Amino acid sequence: MIPGYMTSKDIADRLGVKPATVRQYKLRGDLPPPDETIGRSPVWKKETIEVWIASRPGQDWRRGSSD
C-alpha cells in the first residue's frame, strides 16, 4: 500500500468497526471522497480520515463525554 494512505480496512481498524461498516459509510456518502484509487480500491490520505473522524457528530459518547 502507499505510505500515508488508508484503505477501507485501515479505516475500519482505526474506528474499531468492521470493514463492511466502512463500505456502508462510503455507499451512504458519509466518508469523504477517496484521495486516490488504486486499481478499483479507493484509498484516503491519513490526514483526510483524521479530519473526518474529528468532525463526525456524536462521537464523544464512546469516550464518555458529558457534553
mmCIF file of the N, C-alpha and C atoms, coordinates in Angstrom:
data_MODEL
# 
_entry.id   MODEL 
# 
loop_
_atom_site.group_PDB 
_atom_site.id 
_atom_site.type_symbol 
_atom_site.label_atom_id 
_atom_site.label_alt_id 
_atom_site.label_comp_id 
_atom_site.label_asym_id 
_atom_site.label_entity_id 
_atom_site.label_seq_id 
_atom_site.pdbx_PDB_ins_code 
_atom_site.Cartn_x 
_atom_site.Cartn_y 
_atom_site.Cartn_z 
_atom_site.occupancy 
_atom_site.B_iso_or_equiv 
_atom_site.pdbx_formal_charge 
_atom_site.auth_seq_id 
_atom_site.auth_comp_id 
_atom_site.auth_asym_id 
_atom_site.auth_atom_id 
_atom_site.pdbx_PDB_model_num 
ATOM 1   N N  . MET A 1 1  ? 0.841   -1.185 0.000  1.00 0.00 ? 1  MET A N  1 
ATOM 2   C CA . MET A 1 1  ? 0.000   0.000  0.000  1.00 0.00 ? 1  MET A CA 1 
ATOM 3   C C  . MET A 1 1  ? 0.880   1.239  0.000  1.00 0.00 ? 1  MET A C  1 
ATOM 4   N N  . ILE A 1 2  ? 0.337   2.321  -0.410 1.00 0.00 ? 2  ILE A N  1 
ATOM 5   C CA . ILE A 1 2  ? 1.072   3.581  -0.476 1.00 0.00 ? 2  ILE A CA 1 
ATOM 6   C C  . ILE A 1 2  ? 1.205   4.152  0.936  1.00 0.00 ? 2  ILE A C  1 
ATOM 7   N N  . PRO A 1 3  ? 2.428   4.471  1.361  1.00 0.00 ? 3  PRO A N  1 
ATOM 8   C CA . PRO A 1 3  ? 2.599   5.063  2.694  1.00 0.00 ? 3  PRO A CA 1 
ATOM 9   C C  . PRO A 1 3  ? 1.795   6.361  2.826  1.00 0.00 ? 3  PRO A C  1 
ATOM 10  N N  . GLY A 1 4  ? 1.167   6.539  3.976  1.00 0.00 ? 4  GLY A N  1 
ATOM 11  C CA . GLY A 1 4  ? 0.384   7.746  4.226  1.00 0.00 ? 4  GLY A CA 1 
ATOM 12  C C  . GLY A 1 4  ? -1.060  7.659  3.760  1.00 0.00 ? 4  GLY A C  1 
ATOM 13  N N  . TYR A 1 5  ? -1.436  6.537  3.156  1.00 0.00 ? 5  TYR A N  1 
ATOM 14  C CA . TYR A 1 5  ? -2.805  6.338  2.684  1.00 0.00 ? 5  TYR A CA 1 
ATOM 15  C C  . TYR A 1 5  ? -3.467  5.212  3.475  1.00 0.00 ? 5  TYR A C  1 
ATOM 16  N N  . MET A 1 6  ? -4.779  5.267  3.561  1.00 0.00 ? 6  MET A N  1 
ATOM 17  C CA . MET A 1 6  ? -5.545  4.266  4.303  1.00 0.00 ? 6  MET A CA 1 
ATOM 18  C C  . MET A 1 6  ? -6.559  3.588  3.389  1.00 0.00 ? 6  MET A C  1 
ATOM 19  N N  . THR A 1 7  ? -6.664  2.285  3.534  1.00 0.00 ? 7  THR A N  1 
ATOM 20  C CA . THR A 1 7  ? -7.694  1.516  2.838  1.00 0.00 ? 7  THR A CA 1 
ATOM 21  C C  . THR A 1 7  ? -8.954  1.482  3.710  1.00 0.00 ? 7  THR A C  1 
ATOM 22  N N  . SER A 1 8  ? -10.007 0.909  3.181  1.00 0.00 ? 8  SER A N  1 
ATOM 23  C CA . SER A 1 8  ? -11.228 0.738  3.974  1.00 0.00 ? 8  SER A CA 1 
ATOM 24  C C  . SER A 1 8  ? -10.943 -0.088 5.226  1.00 0.00 ? 8  SER A C  1 
ATOM 25  N N  . LYS A 1 9  ? -10.107 -1.109 5.086  1.00 0.00 ? 9  LYS A N  1 
ATOM 26  C CA . LYS A 1 9  ? -9.766  -1.937 6.250  1.00 0.00 ? 9  LYS A CA 1 
ATOM 27  C C  . LYS A 1 9  ? -8.989  -1.133 7.281  1.00 0.00 ? 9  LYS A C  1 
ATOM 28  N N  . ASP A 1 10 ? -8.069  -0.296 6.831  1.00 0.00 ? 10 ASP A N  1 
ATOM 29  C CA . ASP A 1 10 ? -7.313  0.552  7.754  1.00 0.00 ? 10 ASP A CA 1 
ATOM 30  C C  . ASP A 1 10 ? -8.255  1.488  8.516  1.00 0.00 ? 10 ASP A C  1 
ATOM 31  N N  . ILE A 1 11 ? -9.217  2.049  7.800  1.00 0.00 ? 11 ILE A N  1 
ATOM 32  C CA . ILE A 1 11 ? -10.181 2.955  8.429  1.00 0.00 ? 11 ILE A CA 1 
ATOM 33  C C  . ILE A 1 11 ? -11.023 2.177  9.447  1.00 0.00 ? 11 ILE A C  1 
ATOM 34  N N  . ALA A 1 12 ? -11.456 0.990  9.076  1.00 0.00 ? 12 ALA A N  1 
ATOM 35  C CA . ALA A 1 12 ? -12.231 0.155  9.996  1.00 0.00 ? 12 ALA A CA 1 
ATOM 36  C C  . ALA A 1 12 ? -11.426 -0.138 11.253 1.00 0.00 ? 12 ALA A C  1 
ATOM 37  N N  . ASP A 1 13 ? -10.162 -0.481 11.093 1.00 0.00 ? 13 ASP A N  1 
ATOM 38  C CA . ASP A 1 13 ? -9.303  -0.744 12.247 1.00 0.00 ? 13 ASP A CA 1 
ATOM 39  C C  . ASP A 1 13 ? -9.181  0.497  13.122 1.00 0.00 ? 13 ASP A C  1 
ATOM 40  N N  . ARG A 1 14 ? -9.030  1.651  12.500 1.00 0.00 ? 14 ARG A N  1 
ATOM 41  C CA . ARG A 1 14 ? -8.894  2.920  13.237 1.00 0.00 ? 14 ARG A CA 1 
ATOM 42  C C  . ARG A 1 14 ? -10.158 3.239  14.027 1.00 0.00 ? 14 ARG A C  1 
ATOM 43  N N  . LEU A 1 15 ? -11.329 2.924  13.440 1.00 0.00 ? 15 LEU A N  1 
ATOM 44  C CA . LEU A 1 15 ? -12.609 3.218  14.088 1.00 0.00 ? 15 LEU A CA 1 
ATOM 45  C C  . LEU A 1 15 ? -13.069 2.120  15.039 1.00 0.00 ? 15 LEU A C  1 
ATOM 46  N N  . GLY A 1 16 ? -12.472 0.935  14.917 1.00 0.00 ? 16 GLY A N  1 
ATOM 47  C CA . GLY A 1 16 ? -12.908 -0.189 15.733 1.00 0.00 ? 16 GLY A CA 1 
ATOM 48  C C  . GLY A 1 16 ? -14.209 -0.793 15.242 1.00 0.00 ? 16 GLY A C  1 
ATOM 49  N N  . VAL A 1 17 ? -14.405 -0.761 13.920 1.00 0.00 ? 17 VAL A N  1 
ATOM 50  C CA . VAL A 1 17 ? -15.608 -1.333 13.309 1.00 0.00 ? 17 VAL A CA 1 
ATOM 51  C C  . VAL A 1 17 ? -15.178 -2.350 12.253 1.00 0.00 ? 17 VAL A C  1 
ATOM 52  N N  . LYS A 1 18 ? -16.148 -3.033 11.686 1.00 0.00 ? 18 LYS A N  1 
ATOM 53  C CA . LYS A 1 18 ? -15.861 -3.992 10.625 1.00 0.00 ? 18 LYS A CA 1 
ATOM 54  C C  . LYS A 1 18 ? -15.690 -3.273 9.289  1.00 0.00 ? 18 LYS A C  1 
ATOM 55  N N  . PRO A 1 19 ? -14.886 -3.840 8.378  1.00 0.00 ? 19 PRO A N  1 
ATOM 56  C CA . PRO A 1 19 ? -14.729 -3.229 7.046  1.00 0.00 ? 19 PRO A CA 1 
ATOM 57  C C  . PRO A 1 19 ? -16.069 -3.031 6.334  1.00 0.00 ? 19 PRO A C  1 
ATOM 58  N N  . ALA A 1 20 ? -17.025 -3.904 6.565  1.00 0.00 ? 20 ALA A N  1 
ATOM 59  C CA . ALA A 1 20 ? -18.344 -3.753 5.939  1.00 0.00 ? 20 ALA A CA 1 
ATOM 60  C C  . ALA A 1 20 ? -19.027 -2.462 6.388  1.00 0.00 ? 20 ALA A C  1 
ATOM 61  N N  . THR A 1 21 ? -18.783 -2.051 7.620  1.00 0.00 ? 21 THR A N  1 
ATOM 62  C CA . THR A 1 21 ? -19.352 -0.799 8.120  1.00 0.00 ? 21 THR A CA 1 
ATOM 63  C C  . THR A 1 21 ? -18.772 0.380  7.357  1.00 0.00 ? 21 THR A C  1 
ATOM 64  N N  . VAL A 1 22 ? -17.480 0.349  7.117  1.00 0.00 ? 22 VAL A N  1 
ATOM 65  C CA . VAL A 1 22 ? -16.836 1.428  6.360  1.00 0.00 ? 22 VAL A CA 1 
ATOM 66  C C  . VAL A 1 22 ? -17.365 1.448  4.934  1.00 0.00 ? 22 VAL A C  1 
ATOM 67  N N  . ARG A 1 23 ? -17.581 0.285  4.345  1.00 0.00 ? 23 ARG A N  1 
ATOM 68  C CA . ARG A 1 23 ? -18.163 0.236  2.992  1.00 0.00 ? 23 ARG A CA 1 
ATOM 69  C C  . ARG A 1 23 ? -19.558 0.869  2.991  1.00 0.00 ? 23 ARG A C  1 
ATOM 70  N N  . GLN A 1 24 ? -20.326 0.632  4.042  1.00 0.00 ? 24 GLN A N  1 
ATOM 71  C CA . GLN A 1 24 ? -21.651 1.250  4.137  1.00 0.00 ? 24 GLN A CA 1 
ATOM 72  C C  . GLN A 1 24 ? -21.538 2.769  4.275  1.00 0.00 ? 24 GLN A C  1 
ATOM 73  N N  . TYR A 1 25 ? -20.575 3.238  5.073  1.00 0.00 ? 25 TYR A N  1 
ATOM 74  C CA . TYR A 1 25 ? -20.348 4.682  5.177  1.00 0.00 ? 25 TYR A CA 1 
ATOM 75  C C  . TYR A 1 25 ? -20.075 5.266  3.799  1.00 0.00 ? 25 TYR A C  1 
ATOM 76  N N  . LYS A 1 26 ? -19.257 4.558  3.016  1.00 0.00 ? 26 LYS A N  1 
ATOM 77  C CA . LYS A 1 26 ? -18.920 5.044  1.672  1.00 0.00 ? 26 LYS A CA 1 
ATOM 78  C C  . LYS A 1 26 ? -20.150 5.056  0.772  1.00 0.00 ? 26 LYS A C  1 
ATOM 79  N N  . LEU A 1 27 ? -20.931 3.977  0.801  1.00 0.00 ? 27 LEU A N  1 
ATOM 80  C CA . LEU A 1 27 ? -22.130 3.903  -0.032 1.00 0.00 ? 27 LEU A CA 1 
ATOM 81  C C  . LEU A 1 27 ? -23.146 4.984  0.322  1.00 0.00 ? 27 LEU A C  1 
ATOM 82  N N  . ARG A 1 28 ? -23.252 5.303  1.606  1.00 0.00 ? 28 ARG A N  1 
ATOM 83  C CA . ARG A 1 28 ? -24.199 6.334  2.061  1.00 0.00 ? 28 ARG A CA 1 
ATOM 84  C C  . ARG A 1 28 ? -23.673 7.738  1.830  1.00 0.00 ? 28 ARG A C  1 
ATOM 85  N N  . GLY A 1 29 ? -22.401 7.849  1.449  1.00 0.00 ? 29 GLY A N  1 
ATOM 86  C CA . GLY A 1 29 ? -21.811 9.161  1.243  1.00 0.00 ? 29 GLY A CA 1 
ATOM 87  C C  . GLY A 1 29 ? -21.325 9.801  2.532  1.00 0.00 ? 29 GLY A C  1 
ATOM 88  N N  . ASP A 1 30 ? -21.163 9.002  3.578  1.00 0.00 ? 30 ASP A N  1 
ATOM 89  C CA . ASP A 1 30 ? -20.701 9.525  4.855  1.00 0.00 ? 30 ASP A CA 1 
ATOM 90  C C  . ASP A 1 30 ? -19.186 9.716  4.902  1.00 0.00 ? 30 ASP A C  1 
ATOM 91  N N  . LEU A 1 31 ? -18.448 8.974  4.103  1.00 0.00 ? 31 LEU A N  1 
ATOM 92  C CA . LEU A 1 31 ? -16.993 9.134  4.038  1.00 0.00 ? 31 LEU A CA 1 
ATOM 93  C C  . LEU A 1 31 ? -16.651 10.254 3.062  1.00 0.00 ? 31 LEU A C  1 
ATOM 94  N N  . PRO A 1 32 ? -15.529 10.921 3.278  1.00 0.00 ? 32 PRO A N  1 
ATOM 95  C CA . PRO A 1 32 ? -15.098 11.885 2.256  1.00 0.00 ? 32 PRO A CA 1 
ATOM 96  C C  . PRO A 1 32 ? -14.725 11.136 0.974  1.00 0.00 ? 32 PRO A C  1 
ATOM 97  N N  . PRO A 1 33 ? -14.725 11.824 -0.143 1.00 0.00 ? 33 PRO A N  1 
ATOM 98  C CA . PRO A 1 33 ? -14.309 11.161 -1.391 1.00 0.00 ? 33 PRO A CA 1 
ATOM 99  C C  . PRO A 1 33 ? -12.890 10.625 -1.265 1.00 0.00 ? 33 PRO A C  1 
ATOM 100 N N  . PRO A 1 34 ? -12.600 9.497  -1.897 1.00 0.00 ? 34 PRO A N  1 
ATOM 101 C CA . PRO A 1 34 ? -11.236 8.961  -1.845 1.00 0.00 ? 34 PRO A CA 1 
ATOM 102 C C  . PRO A 1 34 ? -10.245 9.948  -2.447 1.00 0.00 ? 34 PRO A C  1 
ATOM 103 N N  . ASP A 1 35 ? -9.045  9.966  -1.885 1.00 0.00 ? 35 ASP A N  1 
ATOM 104 C CA . ASP A 1 35 ? -7.993  10.825 -2.429 1.00 0.00 ? 35 ASP A CA 1 
ATOM 105 C C  . ASP A 1 35 ? -7.365  10.217 -3.670 1.00 0.00 ? 35 ASP A C  1 
ATOM 106 N N  . GLU A 1 36 ? -7.375  8.899  -3.762 1.00 0.00 ? 36 GLU A N  1 
ATOM 107 C CA . GLU A 1 36 ? -6.828  8.176  -4.911 1.00 0.00 ? 36 GLU A CA 1 
ATOM 108 C C  . GLU A 1 36 ? -7.600  6.869  -5.069 1.00 0.00 ? 36 GLU A C  1 
ATOM 109 N N  . THR A 1 37 ? -7.424  6.240  -6.204 1.00 0.00 ? 37 THR A N  1 
ATOM 110 C CA . THR A 1 37 ? -7.946  4.900  -6.428 1.00 0.00 ? 37 THR A CA 1 
ATOM 111 C C  . THR A 1 37 ? -6.797  4.065  -6.982 1.00 0.00 ? 37 THR A C  1 
ATOM 112 N N  . ILE A 1 38 ? -6.566  2.940  -6.333 1.00 0.00 ? 38 ILE A N  1 
ATOM 113 C CA . ILE A 1 38 ? -5.512  2.032  -6.778 1.00 0.00 ? 38 ILE A CA 1 
ATOM 114 C C  . ILE A 1 38 ? -6.219  0.797  -7.313 1.00 0.00 ? 38 ILE A C  1 
ATOM 115 N N  . GLY A 1 39 ? -6.119  0.592  -8.614 1.00 0.00 ? 39 GLY A N  1 
ATOM 116 C CA . GLY A 1 39 ? -6.915  -0.457 -9.242 1.00 0.00 ? 39 GLY A CA 1 
ATOM 117 C C  . GLY A 1 39 ? -8.383  -0.047 -9.095 1.00 0.00 ? 39 GLY A C  1 
ATOM 118 N N  . ARG A 1 40 ? -9.138  -0.855 -8.371 1.00 0.00 ? 40 ARG A N  1 
ATOM 119 C CA . ARG A 1 40 ? -10.537 -0.498 -8.093 1.00 0.00 ? 40 ARG A CA 1 
ATOM 120 C C  . ARG A 1 40 ? -10.750 -0.131 -6.633 1.00 0.00 ? 40 ARG A C  1 
ATOM 121 N N  . SER A 1 41 ? -9.667  -0.049 -5.874 1.00 0.00 ? 41 SER A N  1 
ATOM 122 C CA . SER A 1 41 ? -9.769  0.194  -4.440 1.00 0.00 ? 41 SER A CA 1 
ATOM 123 C C  . SER A 1 41 ? -9.559  1.668  -4.106 1.00 0.00 ? 41 SER A C  1 
ATOM 124 N N  . PRO A 1 42 ? -10.537 2.276  -3.438 1.00 0.00 ? 42 PRO A N  1 
ATOM 125 C CA . PRO A 1 42 ? -10.348 3.658  -3.004 1.00 0.00 ? 42 PRO A CA 1 
ATOM 126 C C  . PRO A 1 42 ? -9.380  3.705  -1.826 1.00 0.00 ? 42 PRO A C  1 
ATOM 127 N N  . VAL A 1 43 ? -8.592  4.756  -1.763 1.00 0.00 ? 43 VAL A N  1 
ATOM 128 C CA . VAL A 1 43 ? -7.708  4.989  -0.626 1.00 0.00 ? 43 VAL A CA 1 
ATOM 129 C C  . VAL A 1 43 ? -7.803  6.464  -0.244 1.00 0.00 ? 43 VAL A C  1 
ATOM 130 N N  . TRP A 1 44 ? -7.569  6.732  1.032  1.00 0.00 ? 44 TRP A N  1 
ATOM 131 C CA . TRP A 1 44 ? -7.657  8.074  1.568  1.00 0.00 ? 44 TRP A CA 1 
ATOM 132 C C  . TRP A 1 44 ? -6.349  8.428  2.243  1.00 0.00 ? 44 TRP A C  1 
ATOM 133 N N  . LYS A 1 45 ? -5.966  9.707  2.155  1.00 0.00 ? 45 LYS A N  1 
ATOM 134 C CA . LYS A 1 45 ? -4.816  10.165 2.910  1.00 0.00 ? 45 LYS A CA 1 
ATOM 135 C C  . LYS A 1 45 ? -5.164  10.062 4.390  1.00 0.00 ? 45 LYS A C  1 
ATOM 136 N N  . LYS A 1 46 ? -4.180  9.713  5.191  1.00 0.00 ? 46 LYS A N  1 
ATOM 137 C CA . LYS A 1 46 ? -4.411  9.597  6.625  1.00 0.00 ? 46 LYS A CA 1 
ATOM 138 C C  . LYS A 1 46 ? -4.966  10.907 7.184  1.00 0.00 ? 46 LYS A C  1 
ATOM 139 N N  . GLU A 1 47 ? -4.458  12.021 6.721  1.00 0.00 ? 47 GLU A N  1 
ATOM 140 C CA . GLU A 1 47 ? -4.925  13.326 7.195  1.00 0.00 ? 47 GLU A CA 1 
ATOM 141 C C  . GLU A 1 47 ? -6.401  13.539 6.871  1.00 0.00 ? 47 GLU A C  1 
ATOM 142 N N  . THR A 1 48 ? -6.828  13.107 5.688  1.00 0.00 ? 48 THR A N  1 
ATOM 143 C CA . THR A 1 48 ? -8.236  13.240 5.294  1.00 0.00 ? 48 THR A CA 1 
ATOM 144 C C  . THR A 1 48 ? -9.132  12.504 6.282  1.00 0.00 ? 48 THR A C  1 
ATOM 145 N N  . ILE A 1 49 ? -8.746  11.290 6.643  1.00 0.00 ? 49 ILE A N  1 
ATOM 146 C CA . ILE A 1 49 ? -9.560  10.479 7.548  1.00 0.00 ? 49 ILE A CA 1 
ATOM 147 C C  . ILE A 1 49 ? -9.524  11.035 8.961  1.00 0.00 ? 49 ILE A C  1 
ATOM 148 N N  . GLU A 1 50 ? -8.380  11.507 9.418  1.00 0.00 ? 50 GLU A N  1 
ATOM 149 C CA . GLU A 1 50 ? -8.302  12.065 10.769 1.00 0.00 ? 50 GLU A CA 1 
ATOM 150 C C  . GLU A 1 50 ? -9.175  13.307 10.901 1.00 0.00 ? 50 GLU A C  1 
ATOM 151 N N  . VAL A 1 51 ? -9.198  14.174 9.880  1.00 0.00 ? 51 VAL A N  1 
ATOM 152 C CA . VAL A 1 51 ? -10.066 15.351 9.895  1.00 0.00 ? 51 VAL A CA 1 
ATOM 153 C C  . VAL A 1 51 ? -11.528 14.912 9.898  1.00 0.00 ? 51 VAL A C  1 
ATOM 154 N N  . TRP A 1 52 ? -11.859 13.922 9.080  1.00 0.00 ? 52 TRP A N  1 
ATOM 155 C CA . TRP A 1 52 ? -13.228 13.408 9.014  1.00 0.00 ? 52 TRP A CA 1 
ATOM 156 C C  . TRP A 1 52 ? -13.653 12.845 10.366 1.00 0.00 ? 52 TRP A C  1 
ATOM 157 N N  . ILE A 1 53 ? -12.790 12.053 10.996 1.00 0.00 ? 53 ILE A N  1 
ATOM 158 C CA . ILE A 1 53 ? -13.113 11.467 12.300 1.00 0.00 ? 53 ILE A CA 1 
ATOM 159 C C  . ILE A 1 53 ? -13.366 12.579 13.321 1.00 0.00 ? 53 ILE A C  1 
ATOM 160 N N  . ALA A 1 54 ? -12.515 13.586 13.332 1.00 0.00 ? 54 ALA A N  1 
ATOM 161 C CA . ALA A 1 54 ? -12.646 14.675 14.296 1.00 0.00 ? 54 ALA A CA 1 
ATOM 162 C C  . ALA A 1 54 ? -13.919 15.482 14.087 1.00 0.00 ? 54 ALA A C  1 
ATOM 163 N N  . SER A 1 55 ? -14.432 15.498 12.856 1.00 0.00 ? 55 SER A N  1 
ATOM 164 C CA . SER A 1 55 ? -15.609 16.316 12.561 1.00 0.00 ? 55 SER A CA 1 
ATOM 165 C C  . SER A 1 55 ? -16.925 15.549 12.627 1.00 0.00 ? 55 SER A C  1 
ATOM 166 N N  . ARG A 1 56 ? -16.860 14.244 12.878 1.00 0.00 ? 56 ARG A N  1 
ATOM 167 C CA . ARG A 1 56 ? -18.083 13.441 12.917 1.00 0.00 ? 56 ARG A CA 1 
ATOM 168 C C  . ARG A 1 56 ? -18.893 13.795 14.146 1.00 0.00 ? 56 ARG A C  1 
ATOM 169 N N  . PRO A 1 57 ? -20.185 14.097 13.972 1.00 0.00 ? 57 PRO A N  1 
ATOM 170 C CA . PRO A 1 57 ? -21.015 14.434 15.134 1.00 0.00 ? 57 PRO A CA 1 
ATOM 171 C C  . PRO A 1 57 ? -21.296 13.205 15.994 1.00 0.00 ? 57 PRO A C  1 
ATOM 172 N N  . GLY A 1 58 ? -21.437 13.436 17.295 1.00 0.00 ? 58 GLY A N  1 
ATOM 173 C CA . GLY A 1 58 ? -21.846 12.370 18.204 1.00 0.00 ? 58 GLY A CA 1 
ATOM 174 C C  . GLY A 1 58 ? -20.802 11.341 18.506 1.00 0.00 ? 58 GLY A C  1 
ATOM 175 N N  . GLN A 1 59 ? -19.528 11.644 18.294 1.00 0.00 ? 59 GLN A N  1 
ATOM 176 C CA . GLN A 1 59 ? -18.506 10.644 18.532 1.00 0.00 ? 59 GLN A CA 1 
ATOM 177 C C  . GLN A 1 59 ? -17.990 10.631 19.966 1.00 0.00 ? 59 GLN A C  1 
ATOM 178 N N  . ASP A 1 60 ? -18.318 11.659 20.753 1.00 0.00 ? 60 ASP A N  1 
ATOM 179 C CA . ASP A 1 60 ? -17.818 11.714 22.124 1.00 0.00 ? 60 ASP A CA 1 
ATOM 180 C C  . ASP A 1 60 ? -18.459 10.683 23.037 1.00 0.00 ? 60 ASP A C  1 
ATOM 181 N N  . TRP A 1 61 ? -19.599 10.122 22.652 1.00 0.00 ? 61 TRP A N  1 
ATOM 182 C CA . TRP A 1 61 ? -20.259 9.163  23.535 1.00 0.00 ? 61 TRP A CA 1 
ATOM 183 C C  . TRP A 1 61 ? -19.370 7.966  23.830 1.00 0.00 ? 61 TRP A C  1 
ATOM 184 N N  . ARG A 1 62 ? -18.509 7.599  22.889 1.00 0.00 ? 62 ARG A N  1 
ATOM 185 C CA . ARG A 1 62 ? -17.624 6.453  23.112 1.00 0.00 ? 62 ARG A CA 1 
ATOM 186 C C  . ARG A 1 62 ? -16.556 6.753  24.163 1.00 0.00 ? 62 ARG A C  1 
ATOM 187 N N  . ARG A 1 63 ? -16.236 8.017  24.305 1.00 0.00 ? 63 ARG A N  1 
ATOM 188 C CA . ARG A 1 63 ? -15.207 8.409  25.267 1.00 0.00 ? 63 ARG A CA 1 
ATOM 189 C C  . ARG A 1 63 ? -15.817 8.799  26.610 1.00 0.00 ? 63 ARG A C  1 
ATOM 190 N N  . GLY A 1 64 ? -17.149 8.756  26.720 1.00 0.00 ? 64 GLY A N  1 
ATOM 191 C CA . GLY A 1 64 ? -17.795 9.059  27.978 1.00 0.00 ? 64 GLY A CA 1 
ATOM 192 C C  . GLY A 1 64 ? -17.915 10.546 28.258 1.00 0.00 ? 64 GLY A C  1 
ATOM 193 N N  . SER A 1 65 ? -17.873 11.377 27.224 1.00 0.00 ? 65 SER A N  1 
ATOM 194 C CA . SER A 1 65 ? -18.005 12.811 27.405 1.00 0.00 ? 65 SER A CA 1 
ATOM 195 C C  . SER A 1 65 ? -19.424 13.152 27.861 1.00 0.00 ? 65 SER A C  1 
ATOM 196 N N  . SER A 1 66 ? -19.552 14.128 28.725 1.00 0.00 ? 66 SER A N  1 
ATOM 197 C CA . SER A 1 66 ? -20.869 14.534 29.200 1.00 0.00 ? 66 SER A CA 1 
ATOM 198 C C  . SER A 1 66 ? -21.343 15.804 28.536 1.00 0.00 ? 66 SER A C  1 
ATOM 199 N N  . ASP A 1 67 ? -20.684 16.233 27.457 1.00 0.00 ? 67 ASP A N  1 
ATOM 200 C CA . ASP A 1 67 ? -21.077 17.462 26.749 1.00 0.00 ? 67 ASP A CA 1 
ATOM 201 C C  . ASP A 1 67 ? -22.406 17.316 26.076 1.00 0.00 ? 67 ASP A C  1 
# 
